[in-house]
Amino acid sequence: MPSSDTTRVPLTRRALLGRTAGAAAGIAAATGTAAGSQSAVAAPTVMTQNAYLGFDVAALARAESMADVRRIAGDLFEQVEPERYGARADSFAAAVETNDPAVVALQEVVALRRQQPGDFGTESSEAASEVVVDFLSRIRTALDDRGLDYTVAAEAVTNDVELPAETDDGAVDVRLTDRDVLLVRGDLDTADAVTGTYDAALALPVPGTDRRLVVNRGYAMADVTVDGVEFTAVSTHLESTSATFRRLQARELLDILPADGPVVLGGDINSAPGSGAYELLTDTLTDPYAELRPEADGYTCCQADDLRNDQSQLTRRIDTVLYRGAVSPTSVGRVGHEPGDRVAVAVDGETVRVWPSDHAGVVTTLEIQSTPAEATTPSTAATPSPTASGTPSAPTATGVSAPGFGLLSAVAGLVLGVGTWLRRRSD
């Protein structure tokens, strides 16, 4: 069972709500005010977790030609073992079972698909569709297996690219889809899902051409109601390799968030306390660690790329839950950060232990207050070209096997390695 270093106040959720209701009744009796006019109080737990692709696509940065791309992509593809994703997904589900979060904010929830034989660079426009690993599906299955009911309240597809790979079985087209996801417990009401990508996006040069390729980052949000109290929950992932773009995205995020009502944001912001994007966000949002555990390091990044290191290599706190509005945190801690959290999986006939992710997760419980007027006022968000939907749409490929796309897709693979999953730099 994944451990947590969360320090909790000695008060259960039911006890808290009972005391609140009792206090409201007492005030109403003393003042003659109807209890229904008092502020409602909820105490949801929120968890954020970077799920991690699972292998080192940064190796594509060494590619100097299409032949290199095909060879490196093939090597990476042959490292993919669906059983390992299943074991890691079960570890995430165990952490959810232990902490009972109302909301789970996920980042790097990758789908990997293939097409064999590959038709990359031909006249065909068919995208790879044979599923090798859909990590979101694996996570949801693991939750179901534990009797945990969570629904996808919002899902943002940030990058969806396809590239060629040479494997022992011949040429294969490999398609990578990156997503930010908001899971909400099935007994809770959700509304007004909004997803999108930031206008500020890192554009990397395509070697040997005058073209540039854009790496998108995004967000997924929805209004969630817990015990009669509504708040906006958000999952986001900010740029990893550029402090400038991180800050620009953080500014956009602040503009996107609703102006009124409680907000709880979970994400991999790729920025530690004291650095640019973190400081910008915490000008108006509050970090529970700073309030409840200012002396704790709370490191969340990063384990070895293959996840097989015995001792933790976490040295930075770049994953966080932030909040604003009528919110007070009562506990905060990590999950998936101790050696005992590693899971056993068979690799080439050998049983090895791997970390659930190269990131630790963060879990916090918060008291959220809402007056009757606030509870009935819908949240609004001024969003730069988002997609609003009550039900998430299925990922669609933006990269297809068509003339002229070969080099772009190859570099897209490189970009995903350098820009999406290479998280060794901070502000």
Secondary structure, DSSP 8 states (H G I E B T S, - for coil): ---B--B--S--HHHHHHHHHHHHHHHHHHH---GGGS-EEE--EEEEEE---SS-GGGGGG--SHHHHHHHHHHHHHT--HHHHHHHHHHHHHHHHHH--SEEEEE---EEEEESS--TTSS------EEEEEHHHHHHHHHHHTT--EEEEEEEEEEEEEEEEEETTEEEEEEEEEEEEEEEETTSEEEEEEEEE-S--EEEE-TTSS-EEEE--EEEEEEEEETTEEEEEEEEE--SS-HHHHHHHHHHHHHHS-SSS-EEEEEE-S--TTSHHHHHHTTTSB-HHHHH-TT-----B---TTS--SS----B--EEEEEESSEEEEEEEEES-SGGG-EEEEETTEEEEE-S-SB-EEEEEEEEEE-HHHHTS------SS-EE-SS------S--S-TT-HHHHHHHHHHIIIIIS------
